[in-house]
């Protein structure tokens, strides 16, 4: 962190944008980057609308697990969707607060 706090074994880790450079990474980590990027790509593709049955943007249900969503009323679904959006916004504001606090 900017305060100089380091986990054991990470004392020599670079700070800031220097941590993103490939040259500073150990060879074990550099070897896993292609696999990591490939995994992220395939998870993104498969989580997107692969069935063509999404009811709204961000609907990642695939027809296997529903947990009773379709049995609820439209008002209930809209209320739960609004609650989830507000929770996501609150989480983003919390992360922003952590980042601002880190820079002060």
MODELLER restraints for C-alpha pairs under 7 A, 6 or more apart:
rsr = mdl.restraints
at = mdl.atoms
rsr.add(forms.Gaussian(group=physical.xy_distance, feature=features.Distance(at['CA:2:A'], at['CA:102:A']), mean=6.63, stdev=0.5))
rsr.add(forms.Gaussian(group=physical.xy_distance, feature=features.Distance(at['CA:47:A'], at['CA:60:A']), mean=6.15, stdev=0.5))
rsr.add(forms.Gaussian(group=physical.xy_distance, feature=features.Distance(at['CA:48:A'], at['CA:60:A']), mean=6.31, stdev=0.5))
rsr.add(forms.Gaussian(group=physical.xy_distance, feature=features.Distance(at['CA:49:A'], at['CA:60:A']), mean=6.45, stdev=0.5))
rsr.add(forms.Gaussian(group=physical.xy_distance, feature=features.Distance(at['CA:51:A'], at['CA:62:A']), mean=6.67, stdev=0.5))
rsr.add(forms.Gaussian(group=physical.xy_distance, feature=features.Distance(at['CA:54:A'], at['CA:60:A']), mean=6.94, stdev=0.5))
